[in-house]
Amino acid sequence: MKIKKVSMIPGCISCGTCEVICSKVFTVKDIAYVDDTVDPNEHKDDVEEAADMCPVSVIKVEHEKK
């Protein structure tokens, strides 16, 4: 299913897991940020893996409805 939006909710612990898995979409500075200029669908598997592996579950991946 196509990704509609990727966002971060408060609570990031800056562990860097998302950036290691998908540095094209995620950047960690003081907390993790999503690069809105990149189409997350070009890195769909990595984006979804980063969300699944986030130890505090702050990465939200919204999918388009069919």
CHARMM-style PDB file with segment names, atoms N, HN, CA, C and O in Angstrom:
ATOM      1  N   MET     1       0.832  -1.170   0.000  1.00  0.00      PROA
ATOM      2  CA  MET     1       0.000   0.000   0.000  1.00  0.00      PROA
ATOM      3  C   MET     1       0.889   1.250   0.000  1.00  0.00      PROA
ATOM      4  O   MET     1       1.903   1.288   0.696  1.00  0.00      PROA
ATOM      5  N   LYS     2       0.521   2.241  -0.757  1.00  0.00      PROA
ATOM      6  HN  LYS     2      -0.303   2.210  -1.323  1.00  0.00      PROA
ATOM      7  CA  LYS     2       1.320   3.458  -0.903  1.00  0.00      PROA
ATOM      8  C   LYS     2       1.292   4.312   0.373  1.00  0.00      PROA
ATOM      9  O   LYS     2       0.261   4.433   1.034  1.00  0.00      PROA
ATOM     10  N   ILE     3       2.446   4.897   0.700  1.00  0.00      PROA
ATOM     11  HN  ILE     3       3.284   4.799   0.163  1.00  0.00      PROA
ATOM     12  CA  ILE     3       2.555   5.764   1.870  1.00  0.00      PROA
ATOM     13  C   ILE     3       2.005   7.143   1.531  1.00  0.00      PROA
ATOM     14  O   ILE     3       2.355   7.734   0.509  1.00  0.00      PROA
ATOM     15  N   LYS     4       1.143   7.642   2.400  1.00  0.00      PROA
ATOM     16  HN  LYS     4       0.858   7.163   3.230  1.00  0.00      PROA
ATOM     17  CA  LYS     4       0.574   8.984   2.250  1.00  0.00      PROA
ATOM     18  C   LYS     4       1.436  10.018   2.977  1.00  0.00      PROA
ATOM     19  O   LYS     4       1.701  11.097   2.449  1.00  0.00      PROA
ATOM     20  N   LYS     5       1.875   9.673   4.209  1.00  0.00      PROA
ATOM     21  HN  LYS     5       1.659   8.795   4.638  1.00  0.00      PROA
ATOM     22  CA  LYS     5       2.626  10.630   5.022  1.00  0.00      PROA
ATOM     23  C   LYS     5       3.439   9.900   6.081  1.00  0.00      PROA
ATOM     24  O   LYS     5       3.012   8.879   6.620  1.00  0.00      PROA
ATOM     25  N   VAL     6       4.620  10.442   6.368  1.00  0.00      PROA
ATOM     26  HN  VAL     6       4.967  11.271   5.930  1.00  0.00      PROA
ATOM     27  CA  VAL     6       5.463   9.953   7.462  1.00  0.00      PROA
ATOM     28  C   VAL     6       5.667  11.114   8.420  1.00  0.00      PROA
ATOM     29  O   VAL     6       6.019  12.217   8.000  1.00  0.00      PROA
ATOM     30  N   SER     7       5.449  10.868   9.703  1.00  0.00      PROA
ATOM     31  HN  SER     7       5.163   9.972  10.044  1.00  0.00      PROA
ATOM     32  CA  SER     7       5.613  11.935  10.682  1.00  0.00      PROA
ATOM     33  C   SER     7       6.173  11.379  11.982  1.00  0.00      PROA
ATOM     34  O   SER     7       6.172  10.169  12.211  1.00  0.00      PROA
ATOM     35  N   MET     8       6.646  12.274  12.818  1.00  0.00      PROA
ATOM     36  HN  MET     8       6.646  13.257  12.632  1.00  0.00      PROA
ATOM     37  CA  MET     8       7.181  11.924  14.129  1.00  0.00      PROA
ATOM     38  C   MET     8       6.261  12.522  15.181  1.00  0.00      PROA
ATOM     39  O   MET     8       5.841  13.674  15.067  1.00  0.00      PROA
ATOM     40  N   ILE     9       5.951  11.737  16.203  1.00  0.00      PROA
ATOM     41  HN  ILE     9       6.293  10.802  16.295  1.00  0.00      PROA
ATOM     42  CA  ILE     9       5.213  12.282  17.329  1.00  0.00      PROA
ATOM     43  C   ILE     9       6.215  12.536  18.453  1.00  0.00      PROA
ATOM     44  O   ILE     9       7.307  11.969  18.432  1.00  0.00      PROA
ATOM     45  N   PRO    10       5.876  13.365  19.424  1.00  0.00      PROA
ATOM     46  CA  PRO    10       6.813  13.645  20.517  1.00  0.00      PROA
ATOM     47  C   PRO    10       7.235  12.369  21.246  1.00  0.00      PROA
ATOM     48  O   PRO    10       6.449  11.437  21.411  1.00  0.00      PROA
ATOM     49  N   GLY    11       8.484  12.355  21.672  1.00  0.00      PROA
ATOM     50  HN  GLY    11       9.123  13.113  21.538  1.00  0.00      PROA
ATOM     51  CA  GLY    11       8.998  11.242  22.450  1.00  0.00      PROA
ATOM     52  C   GLY    11      10.263  10.619  21.892  1.00  0.00      PROA
ATOM     53  O   GLY    11      10.772   9.645  22.446  1.00  0.00      PROA
ATOM     54  N   CYS    12      10.779  11.173  20.797  1.00  0.00      PROA
ATOM     55  HN  CYS    12      10.365  11.965  20.347  1.00  0.00      PROA
ATOM     56  CA  CYS    12      12.002  10.645  20.192  1.00  0.00      PROA
ATOM     57  C   CYS    12      13.138  10.711  21.212  1.00  0.00      PROA
ATOM     58  O   CYS    12      13.308  11.711  21.909  1.00  0.00      PROA
ATOM     59  N   ILE    13      13.921   9.611  21.287  1.00  0.00      PROA
ATOM     60  HN  ILE    13      13.783   8.799  20.721  1.00  0.00      PROA
ATOM     61  CA  ILE    13      15.049   9.554  22.216  1.00  0.00      PROA
ATOM     62  C   ILE    13      16.393   9.702  21.504  1.00  0.00      PROA
ATOM     63  O   ILE    13      17.445   9.482  22.104  1.00  0.00      PROA
ATOM     64  N   SER    14      16.355  10.075  20.228  1.00  0.00      PROA
ATOM     65  HN  SER    14      15.501  10.254  19.740  1.00  0.00      PROA
ATOM     66  CA  SER    14      17.562  10.332  19.437  1.00  0.00      PROA
ATOM     67  C   SER    14      18.512   9.141  19.368  1.00  0.00      PROA
ATOM     68  O   SER    14      19.730   9.316  19.391  1.00  0.00      PROA
ATOM     69  N   CYS    15      17.968   7.943  19.286  1.00  0.00      PROA
ATOM     70  HN  CYS    15      16.978   7.801  19.268  1.00  0.00      PROA
ATOM     71  CA  CYS    15      18.824   6.750  19.262  1.00  0.00      PROA
ATOM     72  C   CYS    15      19.510   6.556  17.915  1.00  0.00      PROA
ATOM     73  O   CYS    15      20.554   5.909  17.840  1.00  0.00      PROA
ATOM     74  N   GLY    16      18.929   7.114  16.844  1.00  0.00      PROA
ATOM     75  HN  GLY    16      18.081   7.640  16.905  1.00  0.00      PROA
ATOM     76  CA  GLY    16      19.540   7.030  15.523  1.00  0.00      PROA
ATOM     77  C   GLY    16      19.151   5.819  14.698  1.00  0.00      PROA
ATOM     78  O   GLY    16      19.623   5.663  13.572  1.00  0.00      PROA
ATOM     79  N   THR    17      18.305   4.965  15.233  1.00  0.00      PROA
ATOM     80  HN  THR    17      17.921   5.092  16.148  1.00  0.00      PROA
ATOM     81  CA  THR    17      17.908   3.759  14.511  1.00  0.00      PROA
ATOM     82  C   THR    17      17.290   4.084  13.160  1.00  0.00      PROA
ATOM     83  O   THR    17      17.641   3.464  12.156  1.00  0.00      PROA
ATOM     84  N   CYS    18      16.377   5.046  13.120  1.00  0.00      PROA
ATOM     85  HN  CYS    18      16.092   5.550  13.935  1.00  0.00      PROA
ATOM     86  CA  CYS    18      15.702   5.389  11.859  1.00  0.00      PROA
ATOM     87  C   CYS    18      16.691   5.901  10.815  1.00  0.00      PROA
ATOM     88  O   CYS    18      16.580   5.567   9.635  1.00  0.00      PROA
ATOM     89  N   GLU    19      17.645   6.701  11.243  1.00  0.00      PROA
ATOM     90  HN  GLU    19      17.735   6.972  12.201  1.00  0.00      PROA
ATOM     91  CA  GLU    19      18.634   7.251  10.318  1.00  0.00      PROA
ATOM     92  C   GLU    19      19.563   6.162   9.780  1.00  0.00      PROA
ATOM     93  O   GLU    19      19.944   6.201   8.610  1.00  0.00      PROA
ATOM     94  N   VAL    20      19.927   5.201  10.612  1.00  0.00      PROA
ATOM     95  HN  VAL    20      19.617   5.170  11.563  1.00  0.00      PROA
ATOM     96  CA  VAL    20      20.764   4.091  10.162  1.00  0.00      PROA
ATOM     97  C   VAL    20      20.023   3.264   9.117  1.00  0.00      PROA
ATOM     98  O   VAL    20      20.607   2.852   8.114  1.00  0.00      PROA
ATOM     99  N   ILE    21      18.743   3.026   9.355  1.00  0.00      PROA
ATOM    100  HN  ILE    21      18.269   3.361  10.170  1.00  0.00      PROA
ATOM    101  CA  ILE    21      17.945   2.199   8.444  1.00  0.00      PROA
ATOM    102  C   ILE    21      17.596   2.951   7.164  1.00  0.00      PROA
ATOM    103  O   ILE    21      17.620   2.368   6.080  1.00  0.00      PROA
ATOM    104  N   CYS    22      17.271   4.242   7.277  1.00  0.00      PROA
ATOM    105  HN  CYS    22      17.252   4.715   8.157  1.00  0.00      PROA
ATOM    106  CA  CYS    22      16.791   4.997   6.106  1.00  0.00      PROA
ATOM    107  C   CYS    22      17.240   6.459   6.166  1.00  0.00      PROA
ATOM    108  O   CYS    22      16.439   7.352   6.442  1.00  0.00      PROA
ATOM    109  N   SER    23      18.517   6.687   5.908  1.00  0.00      PROA
ATOM    110  HN  SER    23      19.167   5.961   5.684  1.00  0.00      PROA
ATOM    111  CA  SER    23      19.065   8.047   5.991  1.00  0.00      PROA
ATOM    112  C   SER    23      18.547   8.970   4.888  1.00  0.00      PROA
ATOM    113  O   SER    23      18.721  10.185   4.981  1.00  0.00      PROA
ATOM    114  N   LYS    24      17.927   8.433   3.866  1.00  0.00      PROA
ATOM    115  HN  LYS    24      17.785   7.446   3.790  1.00  0.00      PROA
ATOM    116  CA  LYS    24      17.348   9.269   2.798  1.00  0.00      PROA
ATOM    117  C   LYS    24      16.106   9.999   3.291  1.00  0.00      PROA
ATOM    118  O   LYS    24      15.757  11.050   2.753  1.00  0.00      PROA
ATOM    119  N   VAL    25      15.434   9.461   4.304  1.00  0.00      PROA
ATOM    120  HN  VAL    25      15.717   8.607   4.741  1.00  0.00      PROA
ATOM    121  CA  VAL    25      14.181  10.050   4.802  1.00  0.00      PROA
ATOM    122  C   VAL    25      14.333  10.627   6.210  1.00  0.00      PROA
ATOM    123  O   VAL    25      13.703  11.636   6.528  1.00  0.00      PROA
ATOM    124  N   PHE    26      15.159  10.005   7.060  1.00  0.00      PROA
ATOM    125  HN  PHE    26      15.670   9.186   6.802  1.00  0.00      PROA
ATOM    126  CA  PHE    26      15.279  10.427   8.460  1.00  0.00      PROA
ATOM    127  C   PHE    26      16.649  11.016   8.753  1.00  0.00      PROA
ATOM    128  O   PHE    26      17.670  10.519   8.277  1.00  0.00      PROA
ATOM    129  N   THR    27      16.655  12.092   9.551  1.00  0.00      PROA
ATOM    130  HN  THR    27      15.826  12.496   9.937  1.00  0.00      PROA
ATOM    131  CA  THR    27      17.877  12.725  10.021  1.00  0.00      PROA
ATOM    132  C   THR    27      17.743  12.942  11.518  1.00  0.00      PROA
ATOM    133  O   THR    27      16.716  13.431  11.991  1.00  0.00      PROA
ATOM    134  N   VAL    28      18.777  12.580  12.263  1.00  0.00      PROA
ATOM    135  HN  VAL    28      19.611  12.183  11.879  1.00  0.00      PROA
ATOM    136  CA  VAL    28      18.753  12.795  13.706  1.00  0.00      PROA
ATOM    137  C   VAL    28      19.701  13.935  14.026  1.00  0.00      PROA
ATOM    138  O   VAL    28      20.889  13.895  13.706  1.00  0.00      PROA
ATOM    139  N   LYS    29      19.144  14.951  14.665  1.00  0.00      PROA
ATOM    140  HN  LYS    29      18.179  14.984  14.925  1.00  0.00      PROA
ATOM    141  CA  LYS    29      19.946  16.070  15.184  1.00  0.00      PROA
ATOM    142  C   LYS    29      19.748  16.017  16.691  1.00  0.00      PROA
ATOM    143  O   LYS    29      20.304  15.141  17.354  1.00  0.00      PROA
ATOM    144  N   ASP    30      18.967  16.938  17.242  1.00  0.00      PROA
ATOM    145  HN  ASP    30      18.516  17.650  16.703  1.00  0.00      PROA
ATOM    146  CA  ASP    30      18.615  16.828  18.659  1.00  0.00      PROA
ATOM    147  C   ASP    30      17.530  15.768  18.842  1.00  0.00      PROA
ATOM    148  O   ASP    30      17.469  15.113  19.882  1.00  0.00      PROA
ATOM    149  N   ILE    31      16.675  15.600  17.832  1.00  0.00      PROA
ATOM    150  HN  ILE    31      16.725  16.132  16.987  1.00  0.00      PROA
ATOM    151  CA  ILE    31      15.694  14.528  17.717  1.00  0.00      PROA
ATOM    152  C   ILE    31      15.635  14.125  16.245  1.00  0.00      PROA
ATOM    153  O   ILE    31      16.291  14.743  15.407  1.00  0.00      PROA
ATOM    154  N   ALA    32      14.869  13.114  15.934  1.00  0.00      PROA
ATOM    155  HN  ALA    32      14.336  12.612  16.615  1.00  0.00      PROA
ATOM    156  CA  ALA    32      14.755  12.672  14.536  1.00  0.00      PROA
ATOM    157  C   ALA    32      13.781  13.560  13.770  1.00  0.00      PROA
ATOM    158  O   ALA    32      12.771  14.018  14.306  1.00  0.00      PROA
ATOM    159  N   TYR    33      14.111  13.788  12.512  1.00  0.00      PROA
ATOM    160  HN  TYR    33      14.931  13.416  12.077  1.00  0.00      PROA
ATOM    161  CA  TYR    33      13.283  14.589  11.614  1.00  0.00      PROA
ATOM    162  C   TYR    33      13.029  13.800  10.335  1.00  0.00      PROA
ATOM    163  O   TYR    33      13.849  12.985   9.914  1.00  0.00      PROA
ATOM    164  N   VAL    34      11.868  14.060   9.726  1.00  0.00      PROA
ATOM    165  HN  VAL    34      11.201  14.722  10.068  1.00  0.00      PROA
ATOM    166  CA  VAL    34      11.512  13.464   8.444  1.00  0.00      PROA
ATOM    167  C   VAL    34      11.792  14.493   7.361  1.00  0.00      PROA
ATOM    168  O   VAL    34      11.370  15.643   7.483  1.00  0.00      PROA
ATOM    169  N   ASP    35      12.490  14.106   6.310  1.00  0.00      PROA
ATOM    170  HN  ASP    35      12.833  13.172   6.211  1.00  0.00      PROA
ATOM    171  CA  ASP    35      12.752  14.987   5.175  1.00  0.00      PROA
ATOM    172  C   ASP    35      11.524  14.975   4.271  1.00  0.00      PROA
ATOM    173  O   ASP    35      11.303  14.024   3.522  1.00  0.00      PROA
ATOM    174  N   ASP    36      10.729  16.040   4.348  1.00  0.00      PROA
ATOM    175  HN  ASP    36      10.908  16.813   4.956  1.00  0.00      PROA
ATOM    176  CA  ASP    36       9.485  16.128   3.581  1.00  0.00      PROA
ATOM    177  C   ASP    36       9.719  16.351   2.088  1.00  0.00      PROA
ATOM    178  O   ASP    36       8.770  16.316   1.305  1.00  0.00      PROA
ATOM    179  N   THR    37      10.963  16.578   1.687  1.00  0.00      PROA
ATOM    180  HN  THR    37      11.734  16.607   2.323  1.00  0.00      PROA
ATOM    181  CA  THR    37      11.240  16.792   0.261  1.00  0.00      PROA
ATOM    182  C   THR    37      11.460  15.474  -0.478  1.00  0.00      PROA
ATOM    183  O   THR    37      11.557  15.452  -1.705  1.00  0.00      PROA
ATOM    184  N   VAL    38      11.537  14.383   0.271  1.00  0.00      PROA
ATOM    185  HN  VAL    38      11.457  14.400   1.268  1.00  0.00      PROA
ATOM    186  CA  VAL    38      11.779  13.061  -0.311  1.00  0.00      PROA
ATOM    187  C   VAL    38      10.461  12.283  -0.336  1.00  0.00      PROA
ATOM    188  O   VAL    38       9.714  12.280   0.642  1.00  0.00      PROA
ATOM    189  N   ASP    39      10.185  11.626  -1.462  1.00  0.00      PROA
ATOM    190  HN  ASP    39      10.791  11.628  -2.257  1.00  0.00      PROA
ATOM    191  CA  ASP    39       9.001  10.774  -1.552  1.00  0.00      PROA
ATOM    192  C   ASP    39       9.280   9.496  -0.763  1.00  0.00      PROA
ATOM    193  O   ASP    39      10.148   8.715  -1.152  1.00  0.00      PROA
ATOM    194  N   PRO    40       8.560   9.269   0.340  1.00  0.00      PROA
ATOM    195  CA  PRO    40       8.840   8.080   1.154  1.00  0.00      PROA
ATOM    196  C   PRO    40       8.570   6.770   0.410  1.00  0.00      PROA
ATOM    197  O   PRO    40       9.082   5.719   0.795  1.00  0.00      PROA
ATOM    198  N   ASN    41       7.776   6.834  -0.642  1.00  0.00      PROA
ATOM    199  HN  ASN    41       7.360   7.689  -0.955  1.00  0.00      PROA
ATOM    200  CA  ASN    41       7.482   5.622  -1.400  1.00  0.00      PROA
ATOM    201  C   ASN    41       8.701   5.119  -2.174  1.00  0.00      PROA
ATOM    202  O   ASN    41       8.762   3.945  -2.538  1.00  0.00      PROA
ATOM    203  N   GLU    42       9.662   5.995  -2.423  1.00  0.00      PROA
ATOM    204  HN  GLU    42       9.612   6.949  -2.127  1.00  0.00      PROA
ATOM    205  CA  GLU    42      10.906   5.574  -3.079  1.00  0.00      PROA
ATOM    206  C   GLU    42      11.765   4.717  -2.144  1.00  0.00      PROA
ATOM    207  O   GLU    42      12.679   4.019  -2.586  1.00  0.00      PROA
ATOM    208  N   HSD    43      11.455   4.782  -0.844  1.00  0.00      PROA
ATOM    209  HN  HSD    43      10.713   5.348  -0.485  1.00  0.00      PROA
ATOM    210  CA  HSD    43      12.208   4.038   0.180  1.00  0.00      PROA
ATOM    211  C   HSD    43      11.224   3.321   1.109  1.00  0.00      PROA
ATOM    212  O   HSD    43      11.483   3.170   2.303  1.00  0.00      PROA
ATOM    213  N   LYS    44      10.121   2.893   0.561  1.00  0.00      PROA
ATOM    214  HN  LYS    44       9.911   3.016  -0.409  1.00  0.00      PROA
ATOM    215  CA  LYS    44       8.987   2.357   1.337  1.00  0.00      PROA
ATOM    216  C   LYS    44       9.388   1.266   2.335  1.00  0.00      PROA
ATOM    217  O   LYS    44       9.035   1.345   3.511  1.00  0.00      PROA
ATOM    218  N   ASP    45      10.112   0.265   1.880  1.00  0.00      PROA
ATOM    219  HN  ASP    45      10.400   0.201   0.924  1.00  0.00      PROA
ATOM    220  CA  ASP    45      10.484  -0.833   2.771  1.00  0.00      PROA
ATOM    221  C   ASP    45      11.339  -0.352   3.936  1.00  0.00      PROA
ATOM    222  O   ASP    45      11.152  -0.789   5.072  1.00  0.00      PROA
ATOM    223  N   ASP    46      12.277   0.547   3.654  1.00  0.00      PROA
ATOM    224  HN  ASP    46      12.429   0.902   2.732  1.00  0.00      PROA
ATOM    225  CA  ASP    46      13.148   1.077   4.708  1.00  0.00      PROA
ATOM    226  C   ASP    46      12.372   1.965   5.680  1.00  0.00      PROA
ATOM    227  O   ASP    46      12.606   1.908   6.887  1.00  0.00      PROA
ATOM    228  N   VAL    47      11.457   2.781   5.169  1.00  0.00      PROA
ATOM    229  HN  VAL    47      11.268   2.827   4.189  1.00  0.00      PROA
ATOM    230  CA  VAL    47      10.635   3.639   6.030  1.00  0.00      PROA
ATOM    231  C   VAL    47       9.808   2.780   6.981  1.00  0.00      PROA
ATOM    232  O   VAL    47       9.741   3.058   8.179  1.00  0.00      PROA
ATOM    233  N   GLU    48       9.190   1.751   6.452  1.00  0.00      PROA
ATOM    234  HN  GLU    48       9.244   1.526   5.479  1.00  0.00      PROA
ATOM    235  CA  GLU    48       8.361   0.886   7.285  1.00  0.00      PROA
ATOM    236  C   GLU    48       9.201   0.097   8.290  1.00  0.00      PROA
ATOM    237  O   GLU    48       8.766  -0.133   9.419  1.00  0.00      PROA
ATOM    238  N   GLU    49      10.402  -0.318   7.883  1.00  0.00      PROA
ATOM    239  HN  GLU    49      10.756  -0.132   6.967  1.00  0.00      PROA
ATOM    240  CA  GLU    49      11.294  -1.002   8.820  1.00  0.00      PROA
ATOM    241  C   GLU    49      11.724  -0.053   9.936  1.00  0.00      PROA
ATOM    242  O   GLU    49      11.761  -0.447  11.102  1.00  0.00      PROA
ATOM    243  N   ALA    50      12.048   1.186   9.591  1.00  0.00      PROA
ATOM    244  HN  ALA    50      12.019   1.505   8.644  1.00  0.00      PROA
ATOM    245  CA  ALA    50      12.449   2.169  10.605  1.00  0.00      PROA
ATOM    246  C   ALA    50      11.314   2.386  11.614  1.00  0.00      PROA
ATOM    247  O   ALA    50      11.557   2.459  12.818  1.00  0.00      PROA
ATOM    248  N   ALA    51      10.097   2.486  11.126  1.00  0.00      PROA
ATOM    249  HN  ALA    51       9.900   2.427  10.147  1.00  0.00      PROA
ATOM    250  CA  ALA    51       8.954   2.660  12.021  1.00  0.00      PROA
ATOM    251  C   ALA    51       8.794   1.444  12.934  1.00  0.00      PROA
ATOM    252  O   ALA    51       8.536   1.591  14.129  1.00  0.00      PROA
ATOM    253  N   ASP    52       8.945   0.256  12.376  1.00  0.00      PROA
ATOM    254  HN  ASP    52       9.154   0.137  11.406  1.00  0.00      PROA
ATOM    255  CA  ASP    52       8.815  -0.977  13.164  1.00  0.00      PROA
ATOM    256  C   ASP    52       9.924  -1.114  14.196  1.00  0.00      PROA
ATOM    257  O   ASP    52       9.692  -1.629  15.290  1.00  0.00      PROA
ATOM    258  N   MET    53      11.124  -0.658  13.860  1.00  0.00      PROA
ATOM    259  HN  MET    53      11.312  -0.240  12.971  1.00  0.00      PROA
ATOM    260  CA  MET    53      12.277  -0.826  14.743  1.00  0.00      PROA
ATOM    261  C   MET    53      12.454   0.306  15.760  1.00  0.00      PROA
ATOM    262  O   MET    53      13.274   0.191  16.672  1.00  0.00      PROA
ATOM    263  N   CYS    54      11.709   1.380  15.616  1.00  0.00      PROA
ATOM    264  HN  CYS    54      11.043   1.474  14.876  1.00  0.00      PROA
ATOM    265  CA  CYS    54      11.819   2.509  16.557  1.00  0.00      PROA
ATOM    266  C   CYS    54      11.506   2.012  17.975  1.00  0.00      PROA
ATOM    267  O   CYS    54      10.410   1.509  18.221  1.00  0.00      PROA
ATOM    268  N   PRO    55      12.451   2.148  18.903  1.00  0.00      PROA
ATOM    269  CA  PRO    55      12.237   1.602  20.253  1.00  0.00      PROA
ATOM    270  C   PRO    55      11.155   2.321  21.060  1.00  0.00      PROA
ATOM    271  O   PRO    55      10.664   1.783  22.052  1.00  0.00      PROA
ATOM    272  N   VAL    56      10.786   3.520  20.645  1.00  0.00      PROA
ATOM    273  HN  VAL    56      11.186   3.957  19.839  1.00  0.00      PROA
ATOM    274  CA  VAL    56       9.736   4.258  21.367  1.00  0.00      PROA
ATOM    275  C   VAL    56       8.496   4.502  20.500  1.00  0.00      PROA
ATOM    276  O   VAL    56       7.586   5.225  20.905  1.00  0.00      PROA
ATOM    277  N   SER    57       8.463   3.908  19.329  1.00  0.00      PROA
ATOM    278  HN  SER    57       9.202   3.321  19.000  1.00  0.00      PROA
ATOM    279  CA  SER    57       7.288   3.937  18.430  1.00  0.00      PROA
ATOM    280  C   SER    57       6.761   5.344  18.141  1.00  0.00      PROA
ATOM    281  O   SER    57       5.561   5.600  18.237  1.00  0.00      PROA
ATOM    282  N   VAL    58       7.673   6.251  17.786  1.00  0.00      PROA
ATOM    283  HN  VAL    58       8.648   6.043  17.708  1.00  0.00      PROA
ATOM    284  CA  VAL    58       7.252   7.621  17.493  1.00  0.00      PROA
ATOM    285  C   VAL    58       7.158   7.936  15.997  1.00  0.00      PROA
ATOM    286  O   VAL    58       6.782   9.046  15.620  1.00  0.00      PROA
ATOM    287  N   ILE    59       7.494   6.971  15.151  1.00  0.00      PROA
ATOM    288  HN  ILE    59       7.799   6.069  15.457  1.00  0.00      PROA
ATOM    289  CA  ILE    59       7.388   7.182  13.704  1.00  0.00      PROA
ATOM    290  C   ILE    59       6.020   6.691  13.262  1.00  0.00      PROA
ATOM    291  O   ILE    59       5.683   5.521  13.444  1.00  0.00      PROA
ATOM    292  N   LYS    60       5.238   7.584  12.683  1.00  0.00      PROA
ATOM    293  HN  LYS    60       5.512   8.535  12.535  1.00  0.00      PROA
ATOM    294  CA  LYS    60       3.906   7.239  12.217  1.00  0.00      PROA
ATOM    295  C   LYS    60       3.892   7.246  10.695  1.00  0.00      PROA
ATOM    296  O   LYS    60       4.247   8.239  10.059  1.00  0.00      PROA
ATOM    297  N   VAL    61       3.480   6.133  10.129  1.00  0.00      PROA
ATOM    298  HN  VAL    61       3.192   5.326  10.646  1.00  0.00      PROA
ATOM    299  CA  VAL    61       3.402   5.974   8.678  1.00  0.00      PROA
ATOM    300  C   VAL    61       1.924   5.841   8.321  1.00  0.00      PROA
ATOM    301  O   VAL    61       1.269   4.870   8.698  1.00  0.00      PROA
ATOM    302  N   GLU    62       1.409   6.832   7.587  1.00  0.00      PROA
ATOM    303  HN  GLU    62       1.942   7.620   7.280  1.00  0.00      PROA
ATOM    304  CA  GLU    62       0.020   6.797   7.143  1.00  0.00      PROA
ATOM    305  C   GLU    62      -0.010   6.283   5.703  1.00  0.00      PROA
ATOM    306  O   GLU    62       0.745   6.751   4.851  1.00  0.00      PROA
ATOM    307  N   HSD    63      -0.881   5.326   5.449  1.00  0.00      PROA
ATOM    308  HN  HSD    63      -1.494   4.946   6.142  1.00  0.00      PROA
ATOM    309  CA  HSD    63      -1.016   4.770   4.105  1.00  0.00      PROA
ATOM    310  C   HSD    63      -2.265   5.319   3.439  1.00  0.00      PROA
ATOM    311  O   HSD    63      -3.253   5.635   4.101  1.00  0.00      PROA
ATOM    312  N   GLU    64      -2.202   5.429   2.112  1.00  0.00      PROA
ATOM    313  HN  GLU    64      -1.399   5.172   1.575  1.00  0.00      PROA
ATOM    314  CA  GLU    64      -3.371   5.866   1.355  1.00  0.00      PROA
ATOM    315  C   GLU    64      -4.416   4.775   1.405  1.00  0.00      PROA
ATOM    316  O   GLU    64      -4.098   3.586   1.396  1.00  0.00      PROA
ATOM    317  N   LYS    65      -5.663   5.195   1.458  1.00  0.00      PROA
ATOM    318  HN  LYS    65      -5.921   6.161   1.465  1.00  0.00      PROA
ATOM    319  CA  LYS    65      -6.751   4.234   1.451  1.00  0.00      PROA
ATOM    320  C   LYS    65      -7.031   3.799   0.034  1.00  0.00      PROA
ATOM    321  O   LYS    65      -6.894   4.577  -0.910  1.00  0.00      PROA
ATOM    322  N   LYS    66      -7.422   2.561  -0.104  1.00  0.00      PROA
ATOM    323  HN  LYS    66      -7.533   1.929   0.663  1.00  0.00      PROA
ATOM    324  CA  LYS    66      -7.715   2.029  -1.437  1.00  0.00      PROA
ATOM    325  C   LYS    66      -8.996   2.583  -1.986  1.00  0.00      PROA
ATOM    326  OT1 LYS    66      -9.390   2.238  -3.100  1.00  0.00      PROA
TER     327      LYS     66
END
